[in-house]
Amino acid sequence: MQQNIITLKDAVEYQKGAVVSKEILKTSNGTVTIFAFDEGQGLSEHTAPFSVLVQILDGQAQINIEKTPHIVADGQMIELPANKTHSLQALERFKMLLIMLKK
């Protein structure tokens, strides 16, 4: 059986003034999604009912957890705890892998 091999950085392309996403896996236990954010783009403050892991694949972002800012760069990962407010802002264009784990 042949498996699909994905190069994460190449799975989504940047688009000027936009956020682009591509869900690459969805199961009853969670999702894996790749995002590309143009500089200045972001996600407003929100919560998720599940823990989320974010790995930066390219560039860097400011990720706020409960209003505390964290600068996360290429190759780094951060956990967004369930039911805690979080938001993010592209300090430069960046790509990230988001893994949502349901309990």
N, C-alpha and C positions, 0 to 999 in steps of 0.2 A: 504494500500500500504506500503510495507516495504522499508525503506530508507537504503542506504549504509552508515554505520558508519565507519569513517576512524580515526585511531590513527596516527596523523601526523608524529610523530617521527619514527614510524615503517613502514611508507608507502614506503620509499626507504632505501636501505642498503648502507653502505660505501663500496667502492671498492678501493683497494690499487692503488695509483697513478692516480686516475680518478675522474671525476665529473659525477654523476648519476642524472638524472632528470626523473620526472614522472608528466605528465599533469593530473590533477584530475578534472578539469572543464574547458570547453571552450564554450563561448557564443559569440554572436555578440558584447557584451559589454566588453569583456575582457577574461583573462585566470587566472587560479590558478594552480601553478606548485610547486612541492616540489623538492628540490635539496639536494644532499649529496656531499660534497667536502672533499677529502682527504687532509691532511695537506700539505701545499705548493701549492695546486691547486688554480686556480682563473679564473677570466674572465677579458680579456683585456678591455681597455677603449673603450666605445661605448656610443651611445645615444639611447633613445627610444622615439617614437613620443607621448607616453602616460605616465602619472604618474604611478609610480610603488611603491608598499608597500612591504617591506621586513621584515619578522619577523624571528629572529633566534630561532630555535627550540632546538638546541643542540650545545655546543661549542661556539666559537667566531670567528669573521671575522673582517678584516679591509675593510671598504667600503669607497671608495674615491668618493666624489662628487665635480666636478670641481677642482680636484687635492687636495682637503681638506680631510685629513683622519679622519675617525670616527671608533672607536672600538665599535662594537655592539656584545652583548653577549646574551646567552640563556635567552629567555623571553622578549628581547627588540625588538623594531620595529623602522624602519627608512623609510622616504619617499625619493624616487629618483624622482625629478621633471622632467617633460617632457622636452625633448630637451636639457637637461644638461648632460655633459659627466660624466660617472661614471665607476668604475671598482671595483673589489673586490679580496681579497687575503685571503686564509685560514691560519690564524695564528696557528691554530690547526684544526683537522678535525671538520667540522660543518655541520649542516643541516639547511635549511631555507625554508620558505614558501614565494613564490613570487606571488603577486597579481597585475596584470596589468589591469588598469582601462582605458578603452577608453572613450573619451568624445564625 
